[in-house]
Amino acid sequence: MHTILILGGYGNFGKRIVESLIHLDNLDILVAGRDRKKAEQLTQQLSTSSTATLTPVDLDINSFSFEAQLEELKPNIVIHTSGPFQGQNYRVAEACIKLECHYIDLADDRRFVCDIATLNEQAKAKNVLLVSGASTVPGLSSVIIDHYSSQFNTISSIDLAIAPGNKAERGEATVNAILSYTGQAFDVFSQGEWRLAYGWMDARKVDFGDIVGQRWLANVDVPDLELFPSRYSVKESVRFQAGLELAIMHLPMVAMAWLAKVHLVKNWAPLTKSIVTLSNFFLKWGTDQGGMRIIIKGLDKNNKAKTITWSLYADNGIGPYTPTLSTIIIAKKLITGDINLVGSVPCLGLFSYDELSAHAETLGIYFKEEIIG
């Protein structure tokens, strides 16, 4: 019997992870969070179709008794979905090391994910695996680029973009994370050197094709911007952007970024609740169709120009499942013993493209590729 504790288990991503694991045998899923009633509601809702045992747990990662409660629960794996991760410390991860249980989080905060390696020696000493960033980035994105990188002799640029549908469910933690760097400067590898970019600026409109079509994009600060230039020996640039489907929502965000850049506003994050409430007014417009696109450019094995465009598409409201794919695949591999790695690492290439495709297909998420050269 394996025990998996999911922190934020009834939240936007947590509940989707629970849904994806309930059909496994010999599994006890602890649905944890500060609101026990919400945990109980989810476990009751899913219990009739579950072969796993579902248990609601009242647990606050910021409480004085958190570590003692964790020790009492004795999980084999802890999945941490309780964002925002901006400004969080490694209290949960360190508790997992002490209690000798594996740890996975869905963080997309650049510093949180990249600096998880500071716990590497401690994790190795306890023979546990700590994985940070088991989300769309860098978990899923690195697997895609790993899959295609063997076709290149040299990679000159990587351009990543995410375009969620307006009707996709959005949590306060995600919005808070975006607002925390809106208009703030961060380092990007561009034109062969490190330069400054600003969150939610450099707006552009691109065509994702298929069901998604044209969408607005702007700069987003993610771990990939720091990890990928060296991982793939990129010669020119790594760019990551995301956007809101409705121009009436996206373009005001660009204006907000400008206000923060010129220091007329210090930080938009304190207005998270108000902005989420306002954005919900627009839920009846737009679609539930979202996508992701990765463009890799460089020279092939014959030193001829090559461009690979990989796209992900999700409709019928399944887009929010995409950030959970990496965590679910890694959790299942830990349960079956198919991962032998120990240590504390960013989520880079921890599963195969085939594993990703198989799981995405069960959800109705599909991929397309275009290869030129």
C-alpha positions in Angstrom: 0.0 0.0 0.0 1.4 3.4 -1.0 0.2 6.6 0.7 0.2 9.8 -1.4 -0.4 13.1 0.3 -1.7 15.8 -2.0 -1.3 19.3 -0.5 -4.0 21.5 -2.0 -5.7 18.3 -3.0 -9.1 20.0 -3.7 -7.6 23.0 -5.5 -7.5 23.7 -9.3 -4.6 21.3 -10.0 -4.8 19.1 -6.9 -8.3 17.8 -7.6 -7.2 16.8 -11.2 -4.3 14.9 -9.8 -6.6 13.1 -7.4 -9.0 12.2 -10.3 -6.1 10.8 -12.3 -4.8 8.5 -9.5 -8.1 7.1 -8.0 -8.1 4.1 -10.3 -4.8 2.7 -9.0 -4.9 -0.3 -6.7 -3.3 -0.4 -3.2 -3.2 3.4 -2.9 -4.3 5.6 -0.1 -4.8 9.2 -1.3 -4.8 11.8 1.4 -6.6 14.9 0.1 -5.1 17.7 2.2 -5.7 21.4 2.7 -6.7 24.1 5.2 -10.4 23.6 4.4 -11.5 20.2 5.6 -15.0 20.6 4.2 -13.7 21.1 0.7 -11.5 18.0 1.1 -14.5 16.0 2.4 -16.6 17.1 -0.5 -14.1 16.0 -3.1 -13.5 12.6 -1.5 -17.2 12.0 -1.3 -17.7 13.0 -4.9 -15.0 10.7 -6.2 -15.3 7.8 -3.7 -17.9 5.9 -5.7 -15.7 5.6 -8.8 -12.4 5.1 -6.9 -10.5 1.9 -6.4 -8.0 3.8 -4.2 -8.8 4.8 -0.6 -9.6 8.5 -0.3 -9.1 10.3 3.0 -9.7 14.0 3.7 -7.0 15.7 5.8 -7.0 19.1 7.6 -3.4 20.3 7.0 -1.8 23.7 6.7 1.8 23.9 5.4 2.4 27.1 7.4 1.2 25.8 10.7 3.6 25.1 13.6 2.5 21.5 13.8 2.9 20.8 10.0 6.0 18.5 10.3 4.5 16.6 13.3 1.3 16.0 11.3 3.3 14.9 8.3 5.2 12.4 10.4 1.9 11.0 11.8 0.4 10.6 8.3 3.5 8.7 7.1 3.2 9.3 3.3 5.4 7.6 0.8 5.0 10.5 -1.6 4.0 14.2 -1.0 2.6 16.2 -4.0 2.8 19.9 -3.3 0.3 22.0 -5.3 -0.3 24.8 -2.7 1.0 27.8 -4.6 1.8 30.5 -5.2 5.4 29.3 -4.9 6.9 32.8 -5.4 8.5 33.6 -2.0 7.9 30.2 -0.5 10.7 28.4 1.4 11.5 24.7 1.2 9.8 23.8 4.4 7.7 21.1 2.8 10.6 19.6 0.9 12.9 19.6 3.9 10.2 17.9 6.0 10.0 15.2 3.3 13.7 14.7 3.4 13.6 14.3 7.2 10.8 11.8 7.0 12.3 10.0 4.1 9.4 10.3 1.6 9.5 11.4 -2.0 8.4 14.9 -3.0 6.9 16.4 -6.2 5.7 20.0 -6.7 4.0 21.9 -9.5 6.0 25.1 -9.0 6.7 27.3 -12.0 8.5 30.0 -10.0 12.0 30.4 -11.5 13.9 30.7 -8.2 12.0 28.0 -6.4 12.5 25.5 -9.2 16.1 26.3 -10.1 17.3 26.5 -6.5 15.8 23.1 -5.4 19.2 21.6 -6.2 20.5 23.2 -3.0 18.8 20.3 -1.2 20.4 17.7 -3.4 23.0 16.2 -1.0 20.5 16.1 1.8 18.0 14.2 -0.4 20.6 11.8 -1.6 21.7 11.0 2.0 18.1 10.0 2.8 17.6 8.1 -0.5 14.6 10.2 -1.6 13.7 12.0 -4.8 12.6 15.7 -4.7 11.3 17.1 -8.0 10.4 20.7 -8.5 8.6 22.1 -11.5 6.7 18.9 -12.4 4.2 21.1 -14.4 3.9 22.4 -17.9 7.3 24.1 -17.4 9.9 22.9 -17.2 8.5 19.3 -16.8 6.6 18.9 -20.0 8.5 21.4 -22.1 11.9 19.7 -21.4 10.5 16.3 -22.4 9.4 17.8 -25.7 12.7 19.4 -26.5 14.6 16.3 -25.3 12.6 14.3 -27.8 13.6 16.5 -30.8 17.0 17.7 -29.8 18.8 14.6 -31.3 17.7 15.9 -34.7 19.9 19.0 -34.3 23.6 19.5 -34.5 23.1 23.0 -33.1 20.1 24.6 -31.6 20.0 28.3 -32.2 16.7 29.3 -30.6 13.8 27.9 -28.6 10.5 29.7 -28.5 7.9 28.5 -26.1 4.3 29.8 -25.7 1.1 28.9 -23.8 -2.4 30.1 -24.7 -5.1 29.0 -22.3 -8.8 29.3 -23.2 -10.6 32.1 -21.4 -13.2 29.7 -19.9 -10.5 27.5 -18.4 -10.7 27.4 -14.6 -8.1 29.8 -13.0 -7.0 29.7 -9.4 -5.9 32.7 -7.3 -2.4 31.2 -6.8 -1.8 31.1 -10.5 -3.0 34.7 -11.0 -1.0 35.8 -8.0 2.1 34.3 -9.5 1.6 36.1 -12.8 0.9 39.5 -11.1 4.1 39.1 -8.9 6.3 39.6 -12.0 4.1 41.8 -14.2 6.3 44.7 -15.2 9.2 43.3 -13.2 12.6 42.7 -14.9 14.2 39.3 -15.2 17.1 37.8 -17.2 16.6 36.2 -20.6 19.1 34.7 -23.1 18.6 36.8 -26.2 20.8 37.5 -29.2 23.5 35.3 -27.8 23.8 37.1 -24.4 21.9 37.6 -21.2 19.6 40.6 -21.3 16.7 42.0 -19.3 13.1 41.4 -20.2 9.9 42.6 -18.4 7.0 40.5 -17.3 3.9 40.7 -19.5 5.5 43.1 -22.0 6.7 42.7 -25.6 3.2 41.8 -26.6 2.6 40.1 -29.9 -0.1 38.1 -31.7 0.7 34.6 -33.1 -1.3 31.9 -34.8 -1.3 28.6 -32.9 -3.4 27.0 -35.7 -6.0 24.2 -35.3 -8.7 24.9 -32.7 -6.7 27.7 -31.0 -6.0 30.1 -33.8 -4.6 33.6 -33.1 -3.7 34.6 -29.6 -2.0 37.5 -27.8 1.2 36.7 -26.0 3.6 38.5 -23.6 6.7 37.8 -21.5 6.4 35.3 -18.6 9.2 34.5 -16.2 9.6 30.7 -15.9 12.5 28.3 -15.0 13.0 27.3 -18.6 14.5 30.7 -19.3 17.4 29.9 -16.9 17.7 26.2 -17.4 17.4 25.7 -21.2 20.2 27.8 -22.6 22.9 25.6 -20.9 20.9 22.3 -21.1 20.5 22.6 -24.9 23.7 24.7 -25.6 21.4 27.3 -27.3 23.4 29.8 -29.4 21.0 32.7 -29.8 17.8 32.8 -27.6 15.2 31.2 -25.4 11.9 32.9 -25.1 8.8 32.1 -23.2 5.5 33.9 -23.5 1.8 33.3 -22.5 -1.4 35.2 -23.0 -5.0 35.7 -22.3 -7.5 34.7 -25.0 -9.5 38.0 -24.9 -7.7 41.1 -26.0 -9.9 43.1 -23.6 -8.1 41.3 -20.8 -4.7 40.8 -22.3 -3.9 44.3 -23.4 -4.8 46.0 -20.0 -2.3 43.5 -18.4 0.3 44.9 -20.8 -0.6 48.4 -19.7 -0.4 47.3 -16.0 3.1 45.9 -16.8 4.2 49.3 -18.1 2.9 51.0 -15.0 5.0 48.7 -12.9 8.1 49.0 -15.1 8.1 52.8 -14.7 7.5 52.4 -11.0 4.1 54.0 -10.8 2.9 50.7 -9.3 5.3 48.6 -7.1 3.6 45.2 -7.3 0.2 44.1 -8.6 0.1 40.9 -6.6 -1.8 42.4 -3.6 -4.8 43.0 -5.9 -5.0 39.3 -6.8 -8.5 38.7 -5.4 -10.0 41.8 -7.0 -8.4 41.0 -10.4 -9.7 37.4 -10.3 -13.2 38.6 -9.4 -13.1 41.1 -12.3 -11.7 38.4 -14.7 -14.6 36.1 -13.8 -17.0 38.6 -15.2 -15.6 37.8 -18.7 -16.0 34.0 -18.3 -19.0 33.9 -20.6 -16.8 35.1 -23.5 -14.1 33.3 -25.3 -13.6 29.5 -25.5 -12.5 26.5 -23.5 -9.8 25.8 -26.1 -6.2 26.1 -25.1 -2.8 25.3 -26.6 1.0 25.2 -26.2 3.6 25.7 -28.9 7.3 25.1 -29.0 9.5 26.1 -32.0 13.0 24.8 -32.1 15.4 26.3 -34.7 18.9 25.3 -35.6 21.1 23.2 -37.8 20.5 19.5 -38.5 23.1 16.8 -38.5 24.2 17.9 -42.0 24.5 21.5 -40.8 21.4 22.6 -42.8 18.7 24.9 -41.4 16.0 23.0 -39.6 12.8 24.2 -37.8 10.5 21.9 -35.7 7.2 23.3 -34.5 5.4 21.2 -31.9 1.9 22.1 -30.7 -0.4 20.8 -28.0 -4.2 21.3 -28.2 -6.9 20.9 -25.5 -10.6 21.6 -25.8 -13.8 20.8 -23.9 -12.3 22.4 -20.8 -9.4 19.9 -20.4 -6.7 22.5 -20.7 -6.1 22.8 -16.9 -5.1 19.1 -16.8 -2.0 19.9 -18.8 0.0 21.3 -15.9 -0.7 18.1 -14.0 0.7 15.6 -16.6 4.3 15.7 -15.4 3.4 15.2 -11.7 1.0 12.3 -12.5 3.5 10.5 -14.7 6.3 10.8 -12.1 4.1 9.8 -9.2 3.0 6.6 -11.0 6.6 5.8 -11.9 7.6 6.2 -8.2 4.7 3.9 -7.2 5.8 1.2 -9.7 9.5 1.7 -8.9 10.3 2.8 -12.5 12.4 5.8 -11.2 15.7 4.9 -9.5 16.9 8.5 -9.3 17.5 10.1 -5.8 18.4 13.7 -5.0 16.7 17.1 -5.4 16.3 18.3 -9.0 14.3 20.5 -11.3 11.9 18.5 -13.4 14.0 18.0 -16.5 13.5 14.9 -18.7 12.2 12.6 -16.0 9.9 10.7 -18.3 9.7 9.9 -22.0 7.7 11.5 -24.9 5.8 8.2 -25.3 4.8 8.3 -21.7 3.5 11.8 -22.1 1.6 11.0 -25.3 -0.1 8.0 -23.7 -1.3 9.9 -20.7 -2.4 13.0 -22.7 -4.4 10.8 -25.1 -6.5 9.4 -22.3 -7.6 13.0 -21.5 -8.2 14.0 -25.1 -5.2 16.3 -25.3 -3.5 15.9 -28.7 -0.2 16.9 -30.3 0.8 18.0 -33.8 4.3 18.6 -35.3 5.6 20.4 -38.4 9.2 19.8 -39.5 10.9 22.0 -42.1 14.4 21.0 -43.2 
